[in-house]
Amino acid sequence: MTLRSTISAKPQVWATALAIAVAVALLAYVFGRGGYVVTVMGFAVIYGVFVTGLNLFMGYAGQASFGQNAFAALGGYGTAVLCADYGLEPIVALVLSATLSAVIALIVGYPTLRLRGHYLAMATFALGLITYELSIEQSGLTRGFMGFSGIPPLGLGRFQLLSERAQLAVFILIMLLGVWVARRLRGSRFGRALLAIGESEPAANALGIQVFRYKLVAFVIAAVYASVAGSMFAHFVGYISPEVFGLSMVTLSFTMLYVGGIGTLWGPIAGAVLVSFLPQLLRGFRDMQDIIYCLALIVILIFVPKGLASLWSLAVRRSDVPAER
């Protein structure tokens, strides 16, 4: 290894060590504090899974989707019905719900993904609205506005995650598995094709990339992530209602993506944690809480337009030492 490569690697090592230290400190605080902090972190991890999948479709492939909440609803209600009404094991229900979401995403995405730009955004937005209305109208299955209760915690057989700390620990492992899969996909031929599509669809098509097929596969994978997140929410809270998977979920997920850094690996996770904890940090401001929250997000988007993940590369570049001649 040359002197230049050794010197250039040091800032990256320090940046990685700092990021790991911050993550460990945050988890130590959450597990040590317990109570409501564990609940907030649980929601952050669930949204972390959701936006990691959405990032594959929006950040890598450069496509707009306003309807991923539909697949989260399928996962949530699917696992609720299978567990509460049919007595299936939570893990089995989660897998079956994710499989159903993948099949529906394949069926819906085949005609929808032939649209582009604003038309695609509106079509996916309509998908979310239709699912929301169905969750209200089909009260015999979803119990409408009354909500679905009695959903057991995640587990298999006698091994039930009865405490929130235990559920959070398993949820973090699921999130890390999702990030690992996203990382492997990004470095694969499939991921490189998605990045090429995100840069320019005509150019990707000219290179022989089957644009529609890759977009459809990315859409299905994002739907599986969303379904798993919806199932995790149902098991974590034990209760779901149509409002959980409404327009607020779309707004939150977009905020997390752009605040954290769309198109990056860890940016969506950082955005999910920040957006989940920021309102809790501002609770002392009472009536000014929403205003300060919005101002904080605006400041982040103005001064860090590429998201929190861009601070990583910026810190590495500034701390890089030029090699001696």
C-alpha positions as CSV (number, residue, x, y, z in Angstrom):
1,M,0.0,0.0,0.0
2,T,1.4,3.4,-1.0
3,L,1.8,6.4,1.3
4,R,-0.9,8.3,-0.5
5,S,-3.5,5.5,-0.2
6,T,-2.6,5.1,3.5
7,I,-3.1,8.8,4.2
8,S,-6.3,9.0,2.1
9,A,-7.8,6.0,4.0
10,K,-7.3,7.5,7.4
11,P,-10.2,10.0,7.2
12,Q,-12.5,7.3,6.0
13,V,-11.5,5.1,8.9
14,W,-12.1,7.9,11.4
15,A,-15.5,8.8,9.8
16,T,-16.6,5.2,9.9
17,A,-15.5,4.9,13.5
18,L,-17.3,8.1,14.4
19,A,-20.5,6.9,12.7
20,I,-20.3,3.5,14.5
21,A,-19.7,5.2,17.9
22,V,-22.7,7.5,17.4
23,A,-24.9,4.5,16.5
24,V,-23.7,2.5,19.5
25,A,-24.2,5.5,21.8
26,L,-27.8,6.0,20.5
27,L,-28.7,2.4,20.9
28,A,-27.2,2.3,24.4
29,Y,-29.2,5.3,25.4
30,V,-32.4,3.8,23.9
31,F,-32.1,0.4,25.5
32,G,-30.9,1.9,28.8
33,R,-33.7,4.5,29.0
34,G,-36.5,2.2,27.9
35,G,-40.1,3.2,27.9
36,Y,-41.3,5.7,25.3
37,V,-37.8,6.1,23.8
38,V,-37.8,2.4,22.8
39,T,-41.2,2.9,21.1
40,V,-40.0,5.9,19.1
41,M,-36.9,4.0,18.1
42,G,-39.0,1.1,17.1
43,F,-41.0,3.3,14.8
44,A,-37.8,4.7,13.4
45,V,-36.5,1.3,12.6
46,I,-39.8,0.3,10.9
47,Y,-39.7,3.3,8.8
48,G,-36.0,2.6,8.1
49,V,-37.1,-0.7,6.5
50,F,-39.8,1.1,4.5
51,V,-37.6,3.8,3.1
52,T,-34.7,1.4,2.3
53,G,-37.0,-0.3,-0.1
54,L,-38.5,2.9,-1.4
55,N,-34.9,4.1,-2.0
56,L,-34.3,1.3,-4.4
57,F,-37.1,2.4,-6.6
58,M,-36.8,6.2,-6.2
59,G,-33.1,6.7,-5.3
60,Y,-31.5,4.1,-7.6
61,A,-33.9,3.8,-10.5
62,G,-35.0,7.5,-10.3
63,Q,-38.7,6.7,-10.4
64,A,-41.5,8.4,-8.5
65,S,-43.8,6.4,-6.3
66,F,-46.5,7.9,-4.0
67,G,-48.2,4.6,-3.4
68,Q,-45.8,2.4,-1.4
69,N,-48.1,2.9,1.6
70,A,-50.5,0.5,-0.2
71,F,-48.1,-2.4,0.2
72,A,-47.4,-1.4,3.8
73,A,-51.2,-1.7,4.4
74,L,-51.3,-5.1,2.7
75,G,-48.5,-6.3,5.0
76,G,-50.1,-4.8,8.1
77,Y,-53.7,-6.1,7.4
78,G,-52.4,-9.3,5.9
79,T,-50.4,-10.3,9.0
80,A,-53.3,-9.1,11.3
81,V,-55.9,-11.2,9.6
82,L,-53.7,-14.3,9.3
83,C,-52.6,-14.1,12.9
84,A,-55.8,-13.0,14.7
85,D,-58.4,-14.7,12.5
86,Y,-56.6,-17.8,11.3
87,G,-54.1,-18.4,14.1
88,L,-51.0,-18.5,11.9
89,E,-47.5,-17.9,13.4
90,P,-46.5,-14.2,13.1
91,I,-43.3,-15.0,11.0
92,V,-45.3,-17.2,8.6
93,A,-48.0,-14.4,8.3
94,L,-45.3,-11.9,7.6
95,V,-43.7,-14.0,4.8
96,L,-47.1,-14.8,3.3
97,S,-48.2,-11.1,3.4
98,A,-44.9,-10.1,1.7
99,T,-45.4,-12.7,-1.0
100,L,-48.9,-11.5,-1.6
101,S,-47.6,-7.9,-1.9
102,A,-45.0,-9.0,-4.4
103,V,-47.6,-10.7,-6.6
104,I,-49.9,-7.6,-6.4
105,A,-47.0,-5.3,-7.1
106,L,-46.2,-7.4,-10.2
107,I,-49.8,-7.3,-11.4
108,V,-50.2,-3.6,-10.8
109,G,-46.8,-2.5,-11.8
110,Y,-47.0,-4.2,-15.3
111,P,-49.3,-1.6,-16.7
112,T,-48.5,1.3,-14.4
113,L,-44.7,1.4,-14.9
114,R,-45.2,2.0,-18.6
115,L,-46.1,5.5,-17.5
116,R,-43.4,8.1,-16.8
117,G,-42.9,11.3,-14.8
118,H,-46.0,12.9,-13.4
119,Y,-48.3,10.3,-14.9
120,L,-46.4,7.5,-13.0
121,A,-46.5,9.6,-9.8
122,M,-50.3,10.1,-10.1
123,A,-50.9,6.5,-10.9
124,T,-49.0,5.3,-7.8
125,F,-50.7,7.9,-5.7
126,A,-54.1,6.6,-6.9
127,L,-53.0,3.1,-5.8
128,G,-52.4,4.4,-2.3
129,L,-55.8,6.1,-2.2
130,I,-57.6,3.0,-3.5
131,T,-56.0,0.8,-0.8
132,Y,-56.9,3.4,1.9
133,E,-60.5,3.4,0.8
134,L,-60.7,-0.4,0.7
135,S,-59.3,-0.6,4.2
136,I,-62.2,1.6,5.3
137,E,-65.0,0.1,3.2
138,Q,-64.1,-3.6,3.7
139,S,-65.0,-3.4,7.4
140,G,-65.8,-7.1,7.6
141,L,-62.2,-7.9,6.9
142,T,-60.3,-4.9,8.1
143,R,-62.8,-3.6,10.7
144,G,-62.8,-0.2,9.2
145,F,-62.2,2.9,11.4
146,M,-62.6,0.7,14.5
147,G,-59.2,-0.7,13.7
148,F,-57.8,-4.2,14.0
149,S,-56.7,-5.2,17.5
150,G,-55.4,-8.4,19.1
151,I,-52.4,-8.7,16.8
152,P,-49.8,-10.9,18.6
153,P,-46.1,-9.8,18.9
154,L,-43.6,-11.1,16.5
155,G,-42.3,-14.6,17.2
156,L,-42.4,-18.2,16.3
157,G,-43.9,-21.0,18.3
158,R,-43.1,-20.6,22.0
159,F,-40.5,-17.9,21.3
160,Q,-42.6,-14.7,21.5
161,L,-41.0,-11.2,21.7
162,L,-43.1,-10.0,24.6
163,S,-41.1,-6.9,25.6
164,E,-40.6,-3.9,23.4
165,R,-36.8,-4.1,23.9
166,A,-36.7,-7.6,22.5
167,Q,-38.9,-6.6,19.5
168,L,-36.6,-3.6,18.9
169,A,-33.5,-5.8,18.9
170,V,-35.0,-8.2,16.3
171,F,-36.3,-5.2,14.2
172,I,-32.8,-3.7,14.1
173,L,-31.5,-7.1,12.8
174,I,-34.3,-7.1,10.1
175,M,-33.4,-3.5,9.2
176,L,-29.7,-4.4,8.9
177,L,-30.6,-7.4,6.8
178,G,-32.6,-5.1,4.5
179,V,-29.7,-2.7,4.2
180,W,-27.3,-5.5,3.5
181,V,-29.6,-6.8,0.7
182,A,-29.8,-3.3,-0.7
183,R,-26.0,-2.9,-0.6
184,R,-25.6,-6.2,-2.5
185,L,-28.1,-5.2,-5.0
186,R,-26.5,-1.9,-5.6
187,G,-23.1,-3.5,-6.3
188,S,-24.6,-6.1,-8.6
189,R,-25.4,-5.9,-12.3
190,F,-29.0,-5.3,-11.4
191,G,-28.0,-2.3,-9.2
192,R,-25.8,-0.8,-11.8
193,A,-28.6,-1.1,-14.3
194,L,-30.9,0.7,-12.0
195,L,-28.4,3.5,-11.5
196,A,-28.1,3.8,-15.3
197,I,-31.8,4.1,-15.6
198,G,-31.9,6.7,-12.9
199,E,-29.4,8.8,-14.8
200,S,-31.1,8.5,-18.2
201,E,-33.6,6.0,-19.4
202,P,-32.9,6.6,-23.2
203,A,-29.2,6.2,-22.6
204,A,-29.8,3.0,-20.6
205,N,-32.0,1.7,-23.3
206,A,-29.3,2.4,-25.9
207,L,-26.9,0.4,-23.9
208,G,-29.2,-2.6,-24.1
209,I,-30.7,-2.4,-20.6
210,Q,-34.3,-3.7,-20.6
211,V,-35.6,-0.6,-18.7
212,F,-39.1,-1.7,-18.1
213,R,-38.1,-5.1,-16.7
214,Y,-35.6,-3.6,-14.3
215,K,-38.1,-1.0,-13.1
216,L,-40.7,-3.7,-12.5
217,V,-38.3,-5.8,-10.5
218,A,-37.3,-2.8,-8.4
219,F,-41.0,-1.9,-7.8
220,V,-41.7,-5.4,-6.6
221,I,-38.7,-5.4,-4.3
222,A,-39.7,-2.1,-2.8
223,A,-43.2,-3.5,-2.3
224,V,-41.8,-6.4,-0.3
225,Y,-39.8,-4.0,1.9
226,A,-43.0,-1.9,2.5
227,S,-45.0,-5.0,3.3
228,V,-42.5,-6.2,5.8
229,A,-42.5,-2.8,7.4
230,G,-46.3,-2.8,7.6
231,S,-46.2,-6.3,9.3
232,M,-43.6,-5.1,11.7
233,F,-45.8,-2.1,12.7
234,A,-48.8,-4.4,13.3
235,H,-46.8,-6.7,15.5
236,F,-45.1,-3.9,17.4
237,V,-48.2,-1.9,18.3
238,G,-50.7,-4.8,18.3
239,Y,-53.3,-2.5,16.6
240,I,-53.7,-1.0,13.2
241,S,-56.2,1.3,11.5
242,P,-56.5,2.9,8.1
243,E,-54.9,6.2,9.3
244,V,-51.6,4.4,9.9
245,F,-51.2,3.8,6.2
246,G,-52.6,7.0,5.0
247,L,-51.1,10.1,3.3
248,S,-49.0,10.9,6.4
249,M,-47.0,7.7,5.7
250,V,-46.2,9.0,2.2
251,T,-45.2,12.4,3.6
252,L,-43.0,11.0,6.3
253,S,-41.2,8.6,4.0
254,F,-40.4,11.3,1.5
255,T,-39.1,13.6,4.2
256,M,-36.9,10.8,5.6
257,L,-35.5,10.0,2.1
258,Y,-34.6,13.6,1.2
259,V,-33.4,14.6,4.7
260,G,-31.2,11.5,5.0
261,G,-30.0,11.4,1.4
262,I,-31.9,9.8,-1.4
263,G,-29.9,7.4,-3.5
264,T,-27.4,6.6,-0.7
265,L,-27.2,3.4,1.4
266,W,-27.4,4.7,5.0
267,G,-29.0,8.1,4.3
268,P,-32.6,6.8,4.5
269,I,-31.9,5.2,7.9
270,A,-30.3,8.4,9.2
271,G,-33.4,10.3,7.9
272,A,-35.8,7.9,9.6
273,V,-34.1,8.2,12.9
274,L,-33.8,12.0,12.8
275,V,-37.4,12.6,11.6
276,S,-38.7,10.2,14.3
277,F,-36.8,11.7,17.2
278,L,-36.8,15.4,16.2
279,P,-40.5,16.0,17.4
280,Q,-39.6,14.3,20.7
281,L,-36.6,16.6,21.2
282,L,-38.9,19.6,20.5
283,R,-41.7,18.7,22.9
284,G,-40.6,21.3,25.4
285,F,-41.5,24.1,23.0
286,R,-45.2,23.2,23.1
287,D,-47.1,25.5,20.7
288,M,-43.9,26.3,18.7
289,Q,-43.0,22.6,18.2
290,D,-44.5,22.2,14.7
291,I,-43.0,25.5,13.5
292,I,-39.5,24.7,14.8
293,Y,-39.8,21.2,13.4
294,C,-40.6,22.5,9.9
295,L,-37.9,25.2,10.2
296,A,-35.3,22.6,11.2
297,L,-36.2,20.4,8.2
298,I,-36.1,23.4,5.8
299,V,-32.6,24.4,7.2
300,I,-31.3,20.9,6.6
301,L,-32.7,20.8,3.0
302,I,-31.2,24.3,2.2
303,F,-27.7,23.8,3.7
304,V,-27.5,20.1,3.1
305,P,-29.4,19.6,-0.1
306,K,-28.1,16.1,-0.8
307,G,-29.1,15.0,2.7
308,L,-27.3,14.0,5.9
309,A,-25.4,11.3,4.0
310,S,-23.5,14.0,2.0
311,L,-21.9,15.2,5.3
312,W,-19.9,11.9,5.3
313,S,-18.2,12.5,2.0
314,L,-17.8,16.2,2.8
315,A,-16.0,15.4,6.1
316,V,-13.8,12.9,4.3
317,R,-12.8,15.4,1.6
318,R,-12.0,18.2,4.1
319,S,-9.9,16.0,6.3
320,D,-8.0,14.4,3.4
321,V,-4.3,15.3,3.5
322,P,-2.5,15.8,0.2
323,A,0.3,13.4,-0.4
324,E,3.8,14.6,-0.1
325,R,5.9,14.7,-3.3
